């Protein structure tokens, strides 16, 4: 029999029962211990009346809360029962115990998990998606014999008292250090940090999301819980499906779980707003009970909007992620442009590209919108708008949002083949260069009017006989990339560069692929990365090369990226504001180019150098962050890891970079520009 443990008090009985329902909906032969101080025993008796049909039971383990009187108070939303997990070795005798937090649902059979051999470690768990240097304490497969024999529970409680630690995850990570085994991340699919992860540049969180297609255990972390009043988290519907399951249906296996609305609606109306005031929205909701209204915002919402969740046909999405935005845009049959204040142009543009009708009232309409399917009603014509929404509800919505910008970008292989076979040079543009063109500085290059003008000239002129100009391959589809990358392009790149990208579209240029230097980390399918790195290495195979890079870039140092070259020389330039030294850098390249292949890892300045040195016979390749990509590829990283002794892509402040003592590298340096 499988053994599971929960630790809760009566205030969490509803959540605990939802966890139990999810366990037994997918498993049998399970004994679940509920460590608690105050749950009535009748609750256990009622559930056990059903579970005997599944050869299972829940066991009431009462404890005295005074046991934790000397423990630090946890965060406000957490009771001291969070410490109950540390009593497992003295209360439960089975050798193998799966501990679950009560904000967890089980969505698969757990037989395979319980087959895990746990003898080698005291604990098996999953890393914390948000802080991958630590493990998450919400799902723990415990070697209970080891814990019992070594008094682990009391040791952890003593640690918390001694150092005033009120977070059990911190206590356990301090106590176990690295002495734990790692489980498949599908056994703790952590939801709730999506938006924080995006804004805090935590691509590690999204790397787990990209890998896990069918989570076995779903953990609603942080304060975004599915049982909150508004829909702030993914898979909220699944939690409520389990919550609303009747025990009789669970034991008879007479149920079906899916993520669709219980109620079938005639249509989907969508509104995005930056403020709580939305014209006549509640009246429309009341008049159209068969139309589902989705209301989203990038921020938390005020009661003026959140109270609308009391209606069966309304779902509120505060702090909506880019992924959720796209889902809602693709799903809607009509868009209601009825929010006061500023409008989100990117949302409106995507709606127009999908050819979805847009309805508005006179006082909340967008100014100067050019769209045939945009219809404006007088402020008192609520009934008339409702009638149109009802009719539009049955309109077909087969086509998803197409590409926003018709910009042609070659694939990876074609772009690389042009460098190998045609000996083309290449200039790569990314978000940093477009930011400079738009008049903004970036972390490692201050805005310079001449640089901005030069970059724009190169970008709009496009490729020529000497070099190809490249852009990111993100305009036709983002499906090849992980969710973190998708969110960046949806909420940042496309939004901040709308005007510029529209102008690029008019050139009808064909661009090569900027991502020739980023062939690994951002991709969901990394199976082609090895072949792309091999193609890159063909470019410099048996060649003399001249590397022009920032002082701390150290490309190829400590790895075999350039081991197949004939010889390597290096010019080191400033890591920051290199453009201010562009003339000196170009002069040094001219003096040392000889017949060498020139590889540049120097940010926006590299673009100008390739253009300025067209008169040379040398092939010049702007390779950007190729070294970081190769390091991540070699280590099998699933998210961006800071490198110790060199500059790392996206860690642009170059903090705490260790010095190196590499004679071969030092001998390759033929010049330094400071």
C-alpha positions as CSV (number, residue, x, y, z in Angstrom):
1,X,0.0,0.0,0.0
2,X,1.2,3.5,-0.8
3,X,1.6,6.0,2.1
4,X,0.9,9.7,1.8
5,X,0.9,12.4,4.5
6,X,-0.7,15.8,4.8
7,X,-0.4,18.3,7.6
8,X,-3.3,20.8,8.0
9,X,-5.7,22.4,10.4
10,X,-9.5,22.8,10.1
11,X,-9.1,26.2,8.2
12,X,-7.7,24.2,5.3
13,X,-10.1,21.3,5.3
14,X,-11.6,22.2,2.0
15,X,-8.3,22.4,0.3
16,X,-7.1,19.1,1.9
17,X,-10.2,17.3,0.8
18,X,-9.6,18.5,-2.8
19,X,-6.1,17.1,-2.6
20,X,-7.6,13.8,-1.3
21,X,-10.2,13.7,-4.1
22,X,-7.4,14.1,-6.7
23,X,-5.3,11.4,-5.1
24,X,-8.1,8.8,-5.0
25,X,-9.5,9.8,-8.4
26,X,-6.2,8.5,-9.9
27,X,-5.1,5.9,-7.3
28,X,-6.1,3.1,-5.1
29,X,-4.4,1.1,-2.3
30,X,-3.4,4.4,-0.7
31,X,-3.2,5.1,3.0
32,X,-3.2,8.9,3.7
33,X,-2.3,10.2,7.1
34,X,-3.7,13.7,8.0
35,X,-1.6,15.3,10.7
36,X,-4.0,17.8,12.3
37,X,-5.0,19.5,15.7
38,X,-8.7,20.1,15.2
39,X,-10.4,18.3,12.3
40,X,-13.5,16.5,13.5
41,X,-13.2,12.7,13.3
42,X,-16.6,12.5,11.7
43,X,-15.0,14.0,8.6
44,X,-12.6,11.1,8.4
45,X,-15.4,8.5,9.0
46,X,-17.4,9.9,6.1
47,X,-14.6,9.7,3.6
48,X,-13.5,6.3,4.8
49,X,-17.0,5.1,4.1
50,X,-16.2,5.6,0.4
51,X,-12.5,4.7,0.4
52,X,-12.9,1.1,1.6
53,X,-14.2,0.4,-2.0
54,X,-10.7,1.4,-3.2
55,X,-8.8,-0.6,-0.5
56,X,-7.7,2.8,0.9
57,X,-8.2,4.9,4.0
58,X,-7.5,8.3,5.6
59,X,-6.1,8.2,9.1
60,X,-6.7,10.9,11.7
61,X,-3.4,11.8,13.5
62,X,-4.0,14.4,16.2
63,X,-1.2,16.5,17.5
64,X,-1.0,19.2,20.2
65,X,-0.2,22.6,18.5
66,X,1.8,23.5,21.7
67,X,4.4,21.3,20.2
68,X,5.3,24.2,18.0
69,X,4.9,27.0,20.5
70,X,8.6,27.9,20.4
71,X,8.7,27.8,16.6
72,X,8.8,31.2,14.7
73,X,5.5,32.3,13.3
74,X,5.3,31.5,9.6
75,X,4.1,34.0,7.0
76,X,0.6,35.4,7.6
77,X,-1.1,33.1,5.2
78,X,0.4,29.9,6.7
79,X,-0.4,28.3,10.0
80,X,2.1,26.5,12.3
81,X,0.8,23.2,11.0
82,X,3.4,23.7,8.2
83,X,5.8,22.3,10.8
84,X,3.7,19.1,11.0
85,X,5.7,17.4,8.2
86,X,8.7,17.2,10.6
87,X,6.6,14.9,12.9
88,X,6.2,12.3,10.2
89,X,9.0,10.0,11.5
90,X,7.5,9.8,15.0
91,X,3.9,9.5,13.9
92,X,4.1,7.3,10.9
93,X,5.9,3.9,10.8
94,X,6.0,3.1,7.1
95,X,9.4,3.3,5.5
96,X,8.4,5.3,2.4
97,X,6.1,8.3,2.8
98,X,5.0,10.9,0.2
99,X,4.4,14.2,1.9
100,X,2.1,16.7,0.0
101,X,1.2,20.3,0.8
102,X,-2.5,20.9,0.7
103,X,-2.3,23.3,-2.3
104,X,-1.5,20.3,-4.4
105,X,-3.6,18.1,-6.7
106,X,-2.6,14.7,-8.0
107,X,-3.4,14.3,-11.7
108,X,-1.9,10.9,-12.5
109,X,-1.4,7.4,-11.0
110,X,1.6,7.5,-8.6
111,X,2.6,3.8,-8.8
112,X,5.8,4.7,-10.7
113,X,6.8,7.3,-8.2
114,X,6.4,4.9,-5.3
115,X,8.7,2.5,-7.1
116,X,11.5,4.9,-6.7
117,X,14.5,3.3,-4.8
118,X,15.0,5.7,-1.9
119,X,17.7,3.9,0.1
120,X,20.6,6.1,-1.1
121,X,19.2,9.4,0.2
122,X,17.1,10.6,3.2
123,X,14.9,12.6,0.8
124,X,13.8,12.7,-2.8
125,X,12.3,15.9,-4.2
126,X,12.1,18.4,-7.0
127,X,14.1,21.6,-7.4
128,X,12.2,24.9,-6.9
129,X,11.4,26.2,-10.3
130,X,11.8,29.8,-9.2
131,X,15.0,29.2,-7.2
132,X,16.6,26.2,-8.8
133,X,19.6,26.2,-6.4
134,X,17.1,24.9,-3.8
135,X,14.5,22.1,-3.7
136,X,10.8,22.8,-3.2
137,X,9.3,21.4,0.0
138,X,5.7,21.0,-1.1
139,X,6.2,17.4,-2.5
140,X,8.7,15.2,-0.6
141,X,9.3,11.5,-1.0
142,X,10.7,10.7,2.4
143,X,13.0,7.8,3.4
144,X,11.1,7.6,6.7
145,X,13.3,4.8,8.2
146,X,16.3,7.1,7.8
147,X,14.4,10.0,9.3
148,X,13.3,8.0,12.3
149,X,16.7,6.4,13.0
150,X,18.5,9.8,12.7
151,X,15.9,12.0,14.5
152,X,15.6,14.2,11.4
153,X,12.3,15.8,12.3
154,X,13.5,17.1,15.7
155,X,16.8,18.2,14.1
156,X,15.0,20.4,11.6
157,X,12.7,21.9,14.3
158,X,15.8,22.7,16.4
159,X,17.4,24.3,13.4
160,X,14.3,26.6,12.9
161,X,14.3,27.6,16.6
162,X,18.0,28.2,16.8
163,X,18.2,30.4,13.7
164,X,14.7,31.8,13.9
165,X,13.8,30.3,10.5
166,X,10.0,30.6,9.8
167,X,10.1,29.0,6.3
168,X,10.2,25.3,6.3
169,X,11.7,25.2,2.8
170,X,14.6,27.3,3.9
171,X,15.0,25.1,7.0
172,X,15.0,21.9,5.0
173,X,17.5,23.2,2.4
174,X,19.8,24.3,5.1
175,X,19.4,21.0,7.0
176,X,19.9,18.7,4.0
177,X,22.2,20.9,1.9
178,X,22.7,18.8,-1.2
179,X,22.0,15.4,0.4
180,X,18.8,14.7,-1.5
181,X,17.8,12.8,-4.6
182,X,16.0,14.5,-7.5
183,X,12.7,13.3,-8.8
184,X,11.2,13.9,-12.3
185,X,9.9,17.6,-12.2
186,X,6.5,16.3,-13.4
187,X,5.9,15.3,-9.7
188,X,5.9,18.9,-8.6
189,X,4.6,21.0,-11.4
190,X,4.8,24.4,-9.7
191,X,2.3,27.1,-10.8
192,X,1.9,30.6,-9.4
193,X,5.3,32.3,-10.2
194,X,4.7,32.8,-13.9
195,X,4.5,36.6,-13.9
196,X,7.1,37.1,-11.2
197,X,9.4,34.8,-13.1
198,X,9.0,36.8,-16.3
199,X,9.5,40.2,-14.7
200,X,12.4,39.0,-12.5
201,X,14.2,37.4,-15.5
202,X,13.8,33.9,-14.1
203,X,14.0,31.8,-17.2
204,X,14.6,28.7,-15.1
205,X,10.9,28.7,-14.1
206,X,9.8,28.6,-17.7
207,X,12.4,25.9,-18.6
208,X,10.5,23.5,-16.4
209,X,7.2,24.5,-17.9
210,X,8.5,23.8,-21.4
211,X,9.7,20.4,-20.5
212,X,6.6,19.1,-18.7
213,X,3.7,18.3,-20.9
214,X,1.7,16.0,-18.6
215,X,2.2,16.9,-14.9
216,X,1.5,14.2,-12.4
217,X,1.3,16.4,-9.3
218,X,0.3,20.1,-9.7
219,X,1.4,22.5,-7.0
220,X,-0.2,25.9,-6.7
221,X,2.7,27.8,-5.2
222,X,2.9,31.4,-3.9
223,X,-0.2,33.5,-3.1
224,X,-1.9,32.8,-6.5
225,X,-4.2,30.0,-5.5
226,X,-7.1,28.5,-7.6
227,X,-9.4,29.0,-4.7
228,X,-8.8,32.8,-4.7
229,X,-11.7,34.9,-5.9
230,X,-10.1,35.8,-9.3
231,X,-8.4,33.7,-12.0
232,X,-4.8,34.5,-11.5
233,X,-3.2,31.1,-12.1
234,X,-3.1,28.4,-14.7
235,X,-5.1,25.1,-14.3
236,X,-7.5,26.8,-11.9
237,X,-10.4,24.9,-13.7
238,X,-8.7,21.6,-13.0
239,X,-8.5,22.3,-9.2
240,X,-12.2,23.1,-9.2
241,X,-13.0,20.0,-11.2
242,X,-11.5,17.9,-8.4
243,X,-13.0,20.0,-5.7
244,X,-16.5,19.5,-7.1
245,X,-16.2,15.8,-7.7
246,X,-18.5,13.7,-5.5
247,X,-16.9,10.9,-3.6
248,X,-19.5,8.4,-5.0
249,X,-18.3,9.2,-8.5
250,X,-14.7,8.8,-7.5
251,X,-15.1,5.3,-6.1
252,X,-17.2,4.2,-9.1
253,X,-14.8,5.8,-11.5
254,X,-17.8,7.5,-13.0
255,X,-16.4,10.9,-13.9
256,X,-14.6,12.8,-16.6
257,X,-12.1,15.7,-16.1
258,X,-11.4,18.3,-18.6
259,X,-10.4,22.0,-18.7
260,X,-13.4,23.4,-20.5
261,X,-16.2,25.4,-19.0
262,X,-19.0,23.3,-17.4
263,X,-21.5,25.5,-19.2
264,X,-21.4,25.7,-23.0
265,X,-21.6,29.3,-24.1
266,X,-22.7,30.7,-27.5
267,X,-19.7,33.0,-27.8
268,X,-16.6,34.5,-26.2
269,X,-16.3,38.2,-25.6
270,X,-13.0,39.6,-24.6
271,X,-11.9,42.9,-23.0
272,X,-8.5,44.0,-22.0
273,X,-8.2,47.0,-19.7
274,X,-5.6,49.0,-17.7
275,X,-8.2,50.5,-15.4
276,X,-11.3,49.3,-13.5
277,X,-13.7,51.6,-15.3
278,X,-15.2,49.6,-18.2
279,X,-18.3,51.2,-19.9
280,X,-21.6,49.3,-19.5
281,X,-19.8,46.0,-18.9
282,X,-22.0,44.7,-16.1
283,X,-25.2,45.5,-18.0
284,X,-23.9,43.5,-21.0
285,X,-23.0,40.6,-18.7
286,X,-26.5,40.5,-17.3
287,X,-28.2,40.7,-20.7
288,X,-26.1,38.0,-22.2
289,X,-26.0,35.0,-19.9
290,X,-25.1,32.7,-22.8
291,X,-22.0,34.7,-23.8
292,X,-18.8,34.2,-21.8
293,X,-16.9,37.4,-20.9
294,X,-13.2,37.3,-20.3
295,X,-11.7,40.4,-18.7
296,X,-7.9,40.7,-18.5
297,X,-5.4,43.1,-17.1
298,X,-1.6,43.2,-16.7
299,X,-2.1,44.2,-13.1
300,X,-4.3,43.2,-10.1
301,X,-7.8,44.4,-10.5
302,X,-10.0,46.5,-8.2
303,X,-13.3,45.4,-6.8
304,X,-15.2,47.3,-9.5
305,X,-14.0,44.6,-11.8
306,X,-13.3,41.6,-9.5
307,X,-16.9,41.5,-8.2
308,X,-18.1,40.5,-11.7
309,X,-16.7,37.1,-11.0
310,X,-20.0,36.5,-9.2
311,X,-21.6,35.9,-12.6
312,X,-21.5,32.4,-14.1
313,X,-20.5,33.9,-17.5
314,X,-17.5,36.0,-16.4
315,X,-13.9,35.1,-15.8
316,X,-11.4,37.7,-14.5
317,X,-7.7,37.4,-15.4
318,X,-5.7,39.9,-13.3
319,X,-1.9,40.0,-13.9
320,X,-2.4,38.1,-17.2
321,X,0.7,36.7,-18.8
322,X,1.5,37.0,-22.5
323,X,0.5,33.4,-23.0
324,X,-2.9,33.9,-21.5
325,X,-3.4,37.1,-23.6
326,X,-2.8,35.1,-26.8
327,X,-5.1,32.3,-25.6
328,X,-7.9,34.8,-25.0
329,X,-7.3,36.7,-28.3
330,X,-7.4,33.4,-30.2
331,X,-10.6,32.3,-28.4
332,X,-12.8,35.3,-28.7
333,X,-15.6,35.8,-31.2
334,X,-15.9,39.5,-30.4
335,X,-13.7,42.1,-28.8
336,X,-15.2,44.8,-26.6
337,X,-13.2,48.0,-26.8
338,X,-15.1,49.6,-23.9
339,X,-12.5,50.3,-21.3
340,X,-11.8,53.9,-20.5
341,X,-8.2,55.3,-20.5
342,X,-5.3,54.1,-22.6
343,X,-5.7,51.2,-25.1
344,X,-3.4,48.3,-25.6
345,X,-2.4,48.7,-29.2
346,X,-0.8,45.2,-29.4
347,X,-4.0,43.6,-28.3
348,X,-6.1,45.6,-30.8
349,X,-3.6,44.8,-33.6
350,X,-3.8,41.1,-32.9
351,X,-7.6,41.3,-32.8
352,X,-7.6,43.1,-36.2
353,X,-5.2,40.6,-37.7
354,X,-7.6,37.8,-36.7
355,X,-10.4,39.8,-38.3
356,X,-12.5,39.6,-35.1
357,X,-15.3,42.3,-34.9
358,X,-14.6,45.1,-32.4
359,X,-17.5,46.9,-30.7
360,X,-17.3,50.1,-28.7
361,X,-19.4,52.8,-27.1
362,X,-18.9,56.4,-28.2
363,X,-17.3,57.5,-24.9
364,X,-14.8,54.6,-24.7
365,X,-13.9,54.2,-28.3
366,X,-10.4,54.2,-29.6
367,X,-9.3,57.3,-31.5
368,X,-8.4,57.0,-35.2
369,X,-8.7,53.3,-35.5
370,X,-8.8,52.1,-39.1
371,X,-10.7,48.8,-39.2
372,X,-13.8,48.0,-41.2
373,X,-15.1,45.6,-38.5
374,X,-15.0,48.3,-35.8
375,X,-18.6,49.4,-34.8
376,X,-19.4,52.2,-32.4
377,X,-22.7,52.5,-30.5
378,X,-24.1,55.5,-28.7
379,X,-23.6,55.3,-24.9
380,X,-27.2,54.3,-24.2
381,X,-27.4,51.6,-27.0
382,X,-26.6,48.8,-24.6
383,X,-29.4,46.6,-26.0
384,X,-28.3,47.1,-29.5
385,X,-24.7,46.1,-28.7
386,X,-26.0,43.1,-26.8
387,X,-28.0,42.0,-29.8
388,X,-24.9,42.2,-32.1
389,X,-22.7,40.3,-29.6
390,X,-25.3,37.6,-29.5
391,X,-25.3,37.3,-33.2
392,X,-21.6,37.3,-33.5
393,X,-21.4,34.5,-30.9
394,X,-22.1,31.9,-33.5
395,X,-19.5,33.3,-36.0
396,X,-16.7,30.9,-37.0
397,X,-13.3,31.4,-35.2
398,X,-11.2,28.8,-36.9
399,X,-8.2,30.9,-37.7
400,X,-5.7,31.8,-35.0
401,X,-3.8,35.1,-34.7
402,X,-1.5,35.3,-37.7
403,X,1.9,36.9,-37.7
404,X,1.8,40.6,-36.8
405,X,4.6,41.6,-39.2
406,X,5.3,40.2,-42.6
407,X,9.0,40.1,-42.3
408,X,10.9,37.2,-44.0
409,X,13.7,35.5,-42.1
410,X,15.7,32.6,-43.4
411,X,15.9,29.4,-41.4
412,X,18.9,28.4,-39.4
413,X,20.3,26.0,-41.9
414,X,20.0,28.3,-44.9
415,X,21.5,31.2,-42.9
416,X,24.5,29.0,-41.9
417,X,25.0,27.5,-45.3
418,X,25.3,31.0,-46.8
419,X,28.2,31.6,-44.4
420,X,29.9,28.3,-45.2
421,X,29.3,28.0,-49.0
422,X,29.1,31.7,-50.1
423,X,31.6,33.0,-47.6
424,X,29.2,35.8,-46.7
425,X,29.8,38.1,-43.7
426,X,26.9,38.6,-41.4
427,X,25.4,41.4,-39.2
428,X,22.9,40.3,-36.6
429,X,20.2,42.5,-35.1
430,X,18.4,41.8,-31.9
431,X,16.4,43.6,-29.3
432,X,19.4,45.6,-28.1
433,X,20.2,47.1,-31.6
434,X,16.5,47.9,-32.2
435,X,16.4,49.6,-28.8
436,X,19.4,51.8,-29.8
437,X,17.7,52.7,-33.1
438,X,14.6,53.7,-31.1
439,X,16.7,56.2,-29.1
440,X,17.4,54.1,-25.9
441,X,20.6,53.0,-24.4
442,X,21.2,49.4,-23.3
443,X,23.1,47.9,-20.4
444,X,26.5,47.7,-22.1
445,X,26.2,50.5,-24.7
446,X,25.0,54.0,-24.0
447,X,22.8,55.7,-26.6
448,X,24.8,57.4,-29.3
449,X,23.1,59.3,-32.1
450,X,25.7,58.3,-34.7
451,X,25.5,54.6,-33.7
452,X,21.7,54.7,-33.8
453,X,21.7,56.3,-37.3
454,X,24.3,53.8,-38.6
455,X,22.4,50.8,-37.3
456,X,19.2,52.0,-38.9
457,X,20.9,52.5,-42.2
458,X,22.4,48.9,-42.2
459,X,19.1,47.4,-41.1
460,X,16.9,49.0,-43.7
461,X,19.4,48.6,-46.5
462,X,19.5,44.9,-45.9
463,X,21.9,42.3,-47.3
464,X,24.4,43.1,-50.1
465,X,27.1,41.2,-52.0
466,X,29.5,41.2,-49.0
467,X,27.3,40.5,-46.0
468,X,23.9,39.3,-44.9
469,X,21.8,41.3,-42.4
470,X,19.9,39.1,-39.8
471,X,16.8,39.5,-37.6
472,X,15.3,37.1,-35.1
473,X,13.2,34.3,-36.6
474,X,10.1,35.3,-34.6
475,X,7.7,36.8,-37.0
476,X,6.0,33.8,-38.6
477,X,5.7,31.8,-35.4
478,X,7.1,31.5,-31.9
479,X,6.3,27.8,-31.5
480,X,10.0,26.8,-31.7
481,X,10.8,28.7,-28.5
482,X,10.2,28.3,-24.8
483,X,7.5,30.2,-22.9
484,X,10.0,32.7,-21.4
485,X,11.2,33.6,-24.9
486,X,7.6,33.8,-26.2
487,X,6.6,36.1,-23.4
488,X,9.6,38.4,-24.1
489,X,8.7,38.8,-27.7
490,X,5.0,39.2,-27.2
491,X,5.2,41.7,-24.3
492,X,8.5,43.5,-25.0
493,X,10.0,43.1,-28.5
494,X,6.8,43.4,-30.6
495,X,5.3,46.1,-28.3
496,X,8.4,48.3,-28.1
497,X,9.2,48.0,-31.8
498,X,5.8,48.2,-33.5
499,X,6.6,51.3,-35.6
500,X,10.1,50.1,-36.5
501,X,9.0,46.6,-37.5
502,X,6.2,48.0,-39.6
503,X,8.8,50.1,-41.5
504,X,11.1,47.1,-41.9
505,X,8.1,45.2,-43.3
506,X,7.8,47.8,-46.1
507,X,11.3,47.1,-47.3
508,X,10.4,43.6,-48.3
509,X,14.0,42.6,-47.5
510,X,14.9,39.0,-46.8
511,X,16.9,38.6,-43.7
512,X,19.2,35.9,-42.4
513,X,18.6,34.4,-38.9
514,X,20.0,36.3,-35.9
515,X,19.8,33.1,-33.9
516,X,22.7,31.5,-35.6
517,X,24.6,32.6,-32.5
518,X,21.8,31.4,-30.2
519,X,21.1,27.8,-31.4
520,X,20.4,26.2,-28.1
521,X,19.0,27.7,-24.9
522,X,15.8,29.3,-26.0
523,X,14.6,26.4,-28.1
524,X,12.1,23.8,-26.9
525,X,13.4,21.2,-29.2
526,X,17.2,21.2,-28.7
527,X,17.8,18.1,-30.9
528,X,19.1,20.2,-33.8
529,X,21.5,22.3,-31.7
530,X,24.5,19.9,-32.1
531,X,24.2,20.0,-35.9
532,X,24.0,23.8,-35.9
533,X,27.1,24.0,-33.7
534,X,28.9,21.6,-36.1
535,X,28.0,23.9,-39.0
536,X,29.3,26.9,-37.1
537,X,32.6,25.0,-36.5
538,X,32.9,24.3,-40.2
539,X,33.1,28.0,-40.8
540,X,36.5,28.2,-39.0
541,X,37.7,24.7,-39.5
542,X,41.5,24.7,-40.2
543,X,41.4,28.5,-40.5
544,X,43.4,31.3,-38.9
545,X,41.0,33.4,-37.0
546,X,41.0,36.8,-35.4
547,X,38.6,37.2,-32.5
548,X,37.4,40.7,-31.6
549,X,35.6,40.6,-28.2
550,X,35.0,42.4,-25.0
551,X,37.7,42.3,-22.3
552,X,35.8,39.6,-20.2
553,X,34.1,37.7,-23.0
554,X,36.9,35.0,-23.3
555,X,35.2,33.1,-26.1
556,X,36.3,29.5,-26.4
557,X,38.3,29.7,-23.2
558,X,37.7,26.5,-21.2
559,X,35.9,24.7,-24.0
560,X,36.6,23.3,-27.4
561,X,34.6,25.8,-29.5
562,X,37.7,26.9,-31.5
563,X,39.9,23.8,-31.1
564,X,39.6,22.9,-34.8
565,X,41.1,26.2,-36.0
566,X,44.6,26.6,-37.3
567,X,45.5,29.5,-35.1
568,X,43.8,32.1,-32.9
569,X,44.6,35.8,-32.3
570,X,42.5,38.1,-30.2
571,X,41.8,41.8,-29.9
572,X,40.2,42.8,-26.6
573,X,38.0,45.9,-26.6
574,X,36.0,47.6,-23.9
575,X,33.1,45.4,-22.5
576,X,31.0,48.6,-22.2
577,X,30.5,51.4,-24.7
578,X,32.8,49.9,-27.2
579,X,31.4,52.1,-29.9
580,X,33.2,55.1,-28.4
581,X,36.5,53.3,-29.4
582,X,35.2,52.0,-32.8
583,X,37.9,53.8,-34.8
584,X,40.7,52.3,-32.8
585,X,39.2,48.9,-32.9
586,X,38.8,49.1,-36.7
587,X,42.3,50.3,-37.2
588,X,43.7,47.4,-35.1
589,X,41.6,44.9,-37.1
590,X,43.0,46.3,-40.3
591,X,46.5,46.0,-39.0
592,X,46.1,42.4,-38.0
593,X,43.4,40.9,-40.3
594,X,45.9,39.3,-42.8
595,X,44.0,36.5,-44.4
596,X,42.2,35.6,-41.2
597,X,38.5,34.9,-40.6
598,X,37.3,37.7,-38.3
599,X,34.8,36.7,-35.5
600,X,33.3,39.6,-33.6
601,X,31.6,39.3,-30.2
602,X,31.2,43.0,-29.5
603,X,27.5,43.8,-29.3
604,X,26.1,46.7,-31.4
605,X,29.6,47.9,-32.3
606,X,30.3,44.7,-34.2
607,X,27.5,45.6,-36.6
608,X,29.2,48.9,-37.5
609,X,32.6,47.3,-37.8
610,X,31.4,44.6,-40.3
611,X,29.8,47.4,-42.4
612,X,32.8,49.7,-42.2
613,X,35.3,47.0,-43.2
614,X,33.6,45.8,-46.3
615,X,36.6,46.8,-48.3
616,X,38.6,44.0,-46.7
617,X,38.7,40.6,-48.4
618,X,38.1,38.9,-45.0
619,X,34.9,37.2,-44.0
620,X,33.6,39.0,-40.9
621,X,31.1,37.2,-38.7
622,X,29.1,38.9,-35.9
623,X,28.7,36.0,-33.5
624,X,27.5,37.7,-30.3
625,X,26.9,35.3,-27.4
626,X,28.0,32.2,-29.1
627,X,30.3,31.2,-26.3
628,X,27.6,31.3,-23.6
629,X,25.3,29.2,-25.8
630,X,28.1,26.7,-26.4
631,X,28.8,26.4,-22.7
632,X,25.2,25.8,-21.9
633,X,25.0,23.3,-24.7
634,X,28.0,21.4,-23.3
635,X,26.6,21.3,-19.8
636,X,23.1,20.3,-21.0
637,X,21.6,23.4,-19.2
638,X,17.9,23.9,-19.5
639,X,18.0,27.6,-18.4
640,X,20.6,30.3,-18.5
641,X,23.4,29.6,-16.0
642,X,25.9,32.3,-15.0
643,X,29.5,31.3,-16.0
644,X,32.1,31.9,-13.3
645,X,35.1,33.1,-15.3
646,X,33.7,34.9,-18.3
647,X,30.9,37.2,-19.5
648,X,27.6,35.4,-19.7
649,X,24.7,36.3,-22.0
650,X,21.9,38.1,-20.3
651,X,24.0,38.6,-17.2
652,X,25.1,41.9,-18.6
653,X,26.6,43.6,-15.5
654,X,29.7,41.3,-15.4
655,X,29.7,41.0,-11.7
656,X,31.9,38.6,-9.7
657,X,33.7,37.2,-12.8
658,X,36.7,35.2,-11.7
659,X,40.2,35.8,-13.0
660,X,41.8,33.2,-15.2
661,X,45.4,32.0,-15.6
662,X,45.6,30.6,-19.1
663,X,48.9,31.0,-20.9
664,X,47.5,29.9,-24.2
665,X,44.7,32.6,-24.0
666,X,47.2,35.3,-22.9
667,X,49.5,34.5,-25.8
668,X,46.6,34.8,-28.3
669,X,46.0,38.4,-27.3
670,X,47.7,40.8,-29.7
671,X,46.1,44.0,-28.7
672,X,44.0,45.6,-26.0
673,X,41.9,48.8,-26.4
674,X,40.7,50.4,-23.2
